[in-house]
Amino acid sequence: MRFGAIRRGIPDISQRMLTLTLRNLERDGLVARHDYPELPPRVEYELTDRGKSMLKPLAGFTDWIRDTWQEIEASRAEFDAAERRAER
């Protein structure tokens, strides 16, 4: 994927934060960066085999988040309400 496409897919991320994140993923061997000497310059990123190996565990995690999100939100609301009561 091109940098711009990745950025559009992640709302509210700054260009700097995305650049740093992609650089760290590349350093960890999870993402490969490909430069194309064109005008304008083009850079694309792809998951490496190691990066692809994370997809199944991440799918399990995102399934868990989807299944428990309402409970997590309720816990946050309870915690925040207790904090507000304690501040009084």
N, CA and C atoms as an extended XYZ file, in Angstrom:
264
Properties=species:S:1:pos:R:3:atomname:S:1:resname:S:1:resid:I:1 pbc="F F F"
N         0.834       -1.174        0.000 N   MET     1
C         0.000        0.000        0.000 CA  MET     1
C         0.881        1.241        0.000 C   MET     1
N         0.368        2.260       -0.605 N   ARG     2
C         1.077        3.533       -0.573 CA  ARG     2
C         0.822        4.236        0.744 C   ARG     2
N         1.741        5.099        1.111 N   PHE     3
C         1.675        5.820        2.381 CA  PHE     3
C         0.339        6.539        2.535 C   PHE     3
N        -0.080        7.236        1.494 N   GLY     4
C        -1.336        7.995        1.560 CA  GLY     4
C        -2.539        7.112        1.812 C   GLY     4
N        -2.556        5.943        1.208 N   ALA     5
C        -3.676        5.017        1.413 CA  ALA     5
C        -3.693        4.517        2.853 C   ALA     5
N        -2.519        4.245        3.394 N   ILE     6
C        -2.446        3.808        4.789 CA  ILE     6
C        -2.945        4.924        5.694 C   ILE     6
N        -2.496        6.142        5.426 N   ARG     7
C        -2.883        7.282        6.264 CA  ARG     7
C        -4.387        7.523        6.208 C   ARG     7
N        -4.976        7.407        5.039 N   ARG     8
C        -6.430        7.597        4.929 CA  ARG     8
C        -7.196        6.528        5.699 C   ARG     8
N        -6.608        5.361        5.866 N   GLY     9
C        -7.263        4.280        6.575 CA  GLY     9
C        -7.159        4.363        8.089 C   GLY     9
N        -6.370        5.326        8.586 N   ILE    10
C        -6.188        5.482       10.029 CA  ILE    10
C        -6.569        6.918       10.399 C   ILE    10
N        -7.806        7.123       10.787 N   PRO    11
C        -8.257        8.485       11.093 CA  PRO    11
C        -7.419        9.140       12.191 C   PRO    11
N        -7.152       10.409       12.037 N   ASP    12
C        -6.504       11.244       13.058 CA  ASP    12
C        -5.044       10.914       13.342 C   ASP    12
N        -4.381       10.112       12.509 N   ILE    13
C        -2.951        9.874       12.726 CA  ILE    13
C        -2.170       10.958       11.986 C   ILE    13
N        -1.138       11.463       12.631 N   SER    14
C        -0.314       12.474       11.977 CA  SER    14
C         0.667       11.783       11.026 C   SER    14
N         1.158       12.564       10.082 N   GLN    15
C         2.134       12.020        9.136 CA  GLN    15
C         3.370       11.549        9.884 C   GLN    15
N         3.805       12.318       10.865 N   ARG    16
C         4.997       11.940       11.637 CA  ARG    16
C         4.787       10.632       12.390 C   ARG    16
N         3.641       10.479       13.046 N   MET    17
C         3.398        9.264       13.825 CA  MET    17
C         3.321        8.051       12.910 C   MET    17
N         2.683        8.202       11.754 N   LEU    18
C         2.612        7.080       10.824 CA  LEU    18
C         3.996        6.732       10.301 C   LEU    18
N         4.795        7.733        9.988 N   THR    19
C         6.156        7.496        9.513 CA  THR    19
C         6.968        6.743       10.563 C   THR    19
N         6.888        7.191       11.814 N   LEU    20
C         7.633        6.518       12.893 CA  LEU    20
C         7.143        5.090       13.099 C   LEU    20
N         5.841        4.892       13.032 N   THR    21
C         5.279        3.555       13.219 CA  THR    21
C         5.720        2.625       12.105 C   THR    21
N         5.635        3.086       10.858 N   LEU    22
C         6.063        2.258        9.737 CA  LEU    22
C         7.554        1.947        9.820 C   LEU    22
N         8.342        2.912       10.242 N   ARG    23
C         9.782        2.695       10.386 CA  ARG    23
C        10.057        1.628       11.446 C   ARG    23
N         9.328        1.676       12.556 N   ASN    24
C         9.510        0.665       13.604 CA  ASN    24
C         9.040       -0.706       13.139 C   ASN    24
N         7.948       -0.765       12.393 N   LEU    25
C         7.478       -2.044       11.857 CA  LEU    25
C         8.485       -2.612       10.865 C   LEU    25
N         9.097       -1.734       10.090 N   GLU    26
C        10.143       -2.172        9.158 CA  GLU    26
C        11.356       -2.686        9.936 C   GLU    26
N        11.723       -1.985       10.970 N   ARG    27
C        12.865       -2.388       11.809 CA  ARG    27
C        12.628       -3.754       12.440 C   ARG    27
N        11.380       -4.027       12.818 N   ASP    28
C        11.019       -5.312       13.427 CA  ASP    28
C        10.858       -6.430       12.401 C   ASP    28
N        10.946       -6.082       11.131 N   GLY    29
C        10.813       -7.089       10.086 CA  GLY    29
C         9.372       -7.462        9.779 C   GLY    29
N         8.432       -6.597       10.143 N   LEU    30
C         7.018       -6.879        9.914 CA  LEU    30
C         6.500       -6.252        8.624 C   LEU    30
N         7.179       -5.197        8.180 N   VAL    31
C         6.785       -4.452        6.984 CA  VAL    31
C         8.021       -4.250        6.115 C   VAL    31
N         7.827       -4.359        4.815 N   ALA    32
C         8.905       -4.052        3.856 CA  ALA    32
C         8.549       -2.760        3.135 C   ALA    32
N         9.548       -1.909        2.957 N   ARG    33
C         9.368       -0.616        2.284 CA  ARG    33
C        10.015       -0.711        0.915 C   ARG    33
N         9.277       -0.287       -0.095 N   HIS    34
C         9.789       -0.311       -1.462 CA  HIS    34
C         9.773        1.102       -2.033 C   HIS    34
N        10.948        1.574       -2.440 N   ASP    35
C        11.088        2.892       -3.075 CA  ASP    35
C        11.135        2.710       -4.581 C   ASP    35
N        10.408        3.557       -5.277 N   TYR    36
C        10.431        3.542       -6.738 CA  TYR    36
C        10.956        4.885       -7.225 C   TYR    36
N        12.061        4.869       -7.984 N   PRO    37
C        12.669        6.123       -8.438 CA  PRO    37
C        11.876        6.737       -9.594 C   PRO    37
N        10.768        7.317       -9.250 N   GLU    38
C         9.890        7.946      -10.248 CA  GLU    38
C         9.694        9.398       -9.869 C   GLU    38
N         9.094       10.129      -10.751 N   LEU    39
C         8.706       11.507      -10.450 CA  LEU    39
C         7.197       11.604      -10.568 C   LEU    39
N         6.478       11.929       -9.519 N   PRO    40
C         7.000       12.096       -8.165 CA  PRO    40
C         7.409       10.752       -7.568 C   PRO    40
N         8.273       10.794       -6.542 N   PRO    41
C         8.725        9.551       -5.919 CA  PRO    41
C         7.544        8.750       -5.362 C   PRO    41
N         7.668        7.458       -5.434 N   ARG    42
C         6.598        6.577       -4.945 CA  ARG    42
C         7.207        5.597       -3.957 C   ARG    42
N         6.517        5.414       -2.834 N   VAL    43
C         6.930        4.463       -1.807 CA  VAL    43
C         5.727        3.591       -1.490 C   VAL    43
N         5.955        2.305       -1.407 N   GLU    44
C         4.898        1.365       -1.045 CA  GLU    44
C         5.377        0.488        0.103 C   GLU    44
N         4.424        0.017        0.878 N   TYR    45
C         4.710       -0.839        2.019 CA  TYR    45
C         3.916       -2.128        1.865 C   TYR    45
N         4.520       -3.232        2.324 N   GLU    46
C         3.794       -4.498        2.331 CA  GLU    46
C         4.202       -5.295        3.548 C   GLU    46
N         3.299       -6.158        3.995 N   LEU    47
C         3.632       -7.048        5.096 CA  LEU    47
C         4.649       -8.079        4.629 C   LEU    47
N         5.607       -8.357        5.485 N   THR    48
C         6.540       -9.450        5.229 CA  THR    48
C         5.856      -10.755        5.652 C   THR    48
N         6.530      -11.868        5.448 N   ASP    49
C         5.977      -13.139        5.921 CA  ASP    49
C         5.770      -13.101        7.436 C   ASP    49
N         6.699      -12.484        8.151 N   ARG    50
C         6.553      -12.352        9.604 CA  ARG    50
C         5.335      -11.499        9.938 C   ARG    50
N         5.150      -10.412        9.203 N   GLY    51
C         3.987       -9.556        9.416 CA  GLY    51
C         2.686      -10.289        9.131 C   GLY    51
N         2.679      -11.073        8.054 N   LYS    52
C         1.477      -11.847        7.715 CA  LYS    52
C         1.178      -12.878        8.784 C   LYS    52
N         2.206      -13.387        9.463 N   SER    53
C         1.981      -14.396       10.502 CA  SER    53
C         1.234      -13.820       11.705 C   SER    53
N         1.190      -12.490       11.825 N   MET    54
C         0.459      -11.847       12.919 CA  MET    54
C        -1.037      -11.752       12.645 C   MET    54
N        -1.448      -11.915       11.399 N   LEU    55
C        -2.840      -11.649       11.051 CA  LEU    55
C        -3.821      -12.543       11.800 C   LEU    55
N        -3.517      -13.811       11.910 N   LYS    56
C        -4.441      -14.725       12.606 CA  LYS    56
C        -4.553      -14.379       14.092 C   LYS    56
N        -3.436      -14.196       14.812 N   PRO    57
C        -3.572      -13.790       16.222 CA  PRO    57
C        -4.288      -12.446       16.381 C   PRO    57
N        -4.012      -11.501       15.490 N   LEU    58
C        -4.691      -10.205       15.567 CA  LEU    58
C        -6.184      -10.336       15.297 C   LEU    58
N        -6.565      -11.231       14.404 N   ALA    59
C        -7.992      -11.450       14.127 CA  ALA    59
C        -8.683      -11.952       15.392 C   ALA    59
N        -8.024      -12.844       16.125 N   GLY    60
C        -8.594      -13.318       17.384 CA  GLY    60
C        -8.761      -12.192       18.387 C   GLY    60
N        -7.772      -11.324       18.450 N   PHE    61
C        -7.834      -10.189       19.366 CA  PHE    61
C        -8.945       -9.223       18.971 C   PHE    61
N        -9.052       -8.919       17.699 N   THR    62
C       -10.112       -8.000       17.268 CA  THR    62
C       -11.495       -8.618       17.453 C   THR    62
N       -11.609       -9.924       17.299 N   ASP    63
C       -12.880      -10.594       17.601 CA  ASP    63
C       -13.226      -10.420       19.074 C   ASP    63
N       -12.229      -10.604       19.937 N   TRP    64
C       -12.447      -10.437       21.380 CA  TRP    64
C       -12.889       -9.009       21.688 C   TRP    64
N       -12.224       -8.026       21.091 N   ILE    65
C       -12.603       -6.622       21.309 CA  ILE    65
C       -14.046       -6.393       20.870 C   ILE    65
N       -14.392       -6.879       19.698 N   ARG    66
C       -15.754       -6.702       19.190 CA  ARG    66
C       -16.773       -7.329       20.144 C   ARG    66
N       -16.453       -8.491       20.688 N   ASP    67
C       -17.378       -9.211       21.563 CA  ASP    67
C       -17.485       -8.610       22.959 C   ASP    67
N       -16.469       -7.885       23.413 N   THR    68
C       -16.470       -7.362       24.783 CA  THR    68
C       -16.500       -5.842       24.860 C   THR    68
N       -16.592       -5.164       23.728 N   TRP    69
C       -16.498       -3.702       23.717 CA  TRP    69
C       -17.526       -3.044       24.621 C   TRP    69
N       -18.764       -3.504       24.580 N   GLN    70
C       -19.796       -2.883       25.413 CA  GLN    70
C       -19.487       -3.069       26.902 C   GLN    70
N       -18.978       -4.227       27.271 N   GLU    71
C       -18.602       -4.461       28.667 CA  GLU    71
C       -17.448       -3.550       29.081 C   GLU    71
N       -16.496       -3.381       28.190 N   ILE    72
C       -15.357       -2.494       28.475 CA  ILE    72
C       -15.848       -1.067       28.660 C   ILE    72
N       -16.722       -0.607       27.783 N   GLU    73
C       -17.278        0.751       27.909 CA  GLU    73
C       -18.031        0.904       29.225 C   GLU    73
N       -18.803       -0.116       29.622 N   ALA    74
C       -19.538       -0.056       30.890 CA  ALA    74
C       -18.563        0.013       32.064 C   ALA    74
N       -17.481       -0.755       32.014 N   SER    75
C       -16.468       -0.712       33.077 CA  SER    75
C       -15.824        0.659       33.159 C   SER    75
N       -15.546        1.255       32.033 N   ARG    76
C       -14.957        2.597       32.018 CA  ARG    76
C       -15.907        3.607       32.646 C   ARG    76
N       -17.186        3.515       32.286 N   ALA    77
C       -18.176        4.446       32.833 CA  ALA    77
C       -18.280        4.289       34.348 C   ALA    77
N       -18.301        3.055       34.828 N   GLU    78
C       -18.357        2.811       36.277 CA  GLU    78
C       -17.122        3.365       36.972 C   GLU    78
N       -15.966        3.112       36.403 N   PHE    79
C       -14.711        3.589       36.983 CA  PHE    79
C       -14.698        5.110       37.039 C   PHE    79
N       -15.049        5.757       35.916 N   ASP    80
C       -15.043        7.222       35.864 CA  ASP    80
C       -16.033        7.816       36.860 C   ASP    80
N       -17.211        7.189       37.003 N   ALA    81
C       -18.200        7.682       37.964 CA  ALA    81
C       -17.666        7.568       39.386 C   ALA    81
N       -17.006        6.464       39.699 N   ALA    82
C       -16.423        6.287       41.031 CA  ALA    82
C       -15.322        7.311       41.288 C   ALA    82
N       -14.525        7.599       40.270 N   GLU    83
C       -13.473        8.622       40.411 CA  GLU    83
C       -14.077        9.989       40.693 C   GLU    83
N       -15.151       10.317       39.987 N   ARG    84
C       -15.805       11.618       40.201 CA  ARG    84
C       -16.387       11.701       41.614 C   ARG    84
N       -16.975       10.608       42.092 N   ARG    85
C       -17.534       10.598       43.460 CA  ARG    85
C       -16.412       10.779       44.491 C   ARG    85
N       -15.274       10.158       44.231 N   ALA    86
C       -14.148       10.237       45.174 CA  ALA    86
C       -13.549       11.646       45.235 C   ALA    86
N       -13.676       12.381       44.145 N   GLU    87
C       -13.111       13.744       44.096 CA  GLU    87
C       -13.946       14.743       44.882 C   GLU    87
N       -15.179       14.406       45.173 N   ARG    88
C       -16.068       15.357       45.865 CA  ARG    88
C       -15.749       15.471       47.309 C   ARG    88
